[in-house]
Amino acid sequence: MTELLIEKALNGVQVRFMRDSLGSYKFPREKIRKMVEAGIECRTIFPLRFPWILSNWNYRDHCKIVTIDRKESFTGGERWV
């Protein structure tokens, strides 16, 4: 999926990538670096800070959301490949 996002960004499509720090802690930093180099705006939400379990644990949502051209949106809870 990241390769496709990078390809589209290099072809002029505005791509934004947002991830939750807890739910995607295994996501490779190398992929984030490559996406940023391709011009993709990458954000991490709810960064883990002590006492993280008390502060923002209940606000996490691992649902996948895609919005295209501010018109079409898709959501899902399963892994997208």
Secondary structure, 3 states (H helix, E strand, C coil): CHHHHHHHHHCCCCCEEEEECCCCCCCCHHHHHHHHHCCCEEEEECCCCCCHHHHCHHHCCCCEEEEECCCEEEEECCCCC
